Structures are given as structure tokens and as C-alpha cells.
């Protein structure tokens, strides 16, 4: 078996760090600033302390190396890192795996849907309407990112993830809106929640009685 196939997959932050070091050597704080400037926090959790630890682990694994330190005024010394050949190979392997092999990621929203029957239908609609508002905000933010990238003439290959996320969010938005409609108009009967004294959607003053 190929040695890469047996190695532990890179964390999202470690992969992002390697991707930045492909561009040029830099220190972790510079990496953090660049990730935030590019709004990479839409893809992964970006925290300075966690990023420093991720780069340290990459160095321990022989994927990057420290190339020097510098000091800016009274600030602490900052260590600059460069990617090594093994780091480039590791990045290439993991990116190929992510693109080719669907991974079971266990998002929490489907689990929430699977347990939604434990709530009155009216409450489910109210909560999903909150989700609709949040999704619309996320879509607007991505549209702003795409507009900015076009204005700056950034080649599209560097932000194709934005289009993917837009497609996903729009599909989810349409699906959630349809689900709310079906609960409200009765085409999706919502049974009473046992033991809560309600009778389905009537708990939130919806006008339809879904019981025979």
C-alpha cells in the first residue's frame, strides 16, 4: 500500500497551511491574516492558536521546515516556514482524495430533521424559518465574495468552492422552504407529539388539522 494511503489525513487547517506555503514561505500569523482576508473561514475554523499548533505538527512530521525568525518592534519573534517536498506530496495526495472520494461527514442538520417529530409542527416551521433567514444571509455573503473576486479579476479556479457552496445553500434553501409549506398546508401531516398536550401544528396556531 502506498505510504500516503496509510498516513493520517491532514486536518482542514493543516491542508490550508500547506496550500499557503506552496505560494511562498510565511509565518503562521501571516497565514492567519491571509486566510481571513480571503474569507477562508467559510470553509474551516480559523483560529491563530490552532493554526500555530497545526504548523508545528506539520514541522514535526517533516512536511514543512523553519527557515528563520524575525521580530517586528516589541512583538514576539515570528518563525517563517517553507513547505518541503514531502509536504507538497502530502497536500497533493489529500486534495486528490477529497476530490475523488465522497466522505461521510455526518452534518448535524439531517440529524435534527430526523428528530424533528419530537416537536410540534408549528414550532418546527418557526425554527426552519429562522434557518431560511440564516441561509439567505449566507448566500448573500457568498455572492458578495464572488462579486469581489470578479472585480479583482481573481482567476475563477481559485474560488470555485464559492460556486459549489452557493449551489448547496440555494438547494437547501429551496428544500427547507418547500418543507415549511408542506407542513403548513397539511400536505405533510404532522402527528401530535406524545405527552405534550398538543395536537401537531395547532400548537403554533396553524390553521390545518392533520388528524383524521
Secondary structure, 3 states (H helix, E strand, C coil): CCHHHHCCCCCHHHHHHHHHHHHCCEEHHHHHHHHHHCCHHHCCCCCHHHHHHHHHHHHHCCCEEEEEEECCCCCCCEEEEEECHHHHHHHHHHHHHHHHCCCCCCCHHHHHHHCHHHCCHHHHHHHHHHHHHHHHHHHHHHHHHHHHHHHCCCCHHHCHHHHHHHHHHHHHHHHHHHHHHHHHHCCCCCCCCCCCCCCHHHHHCCCCCCCC
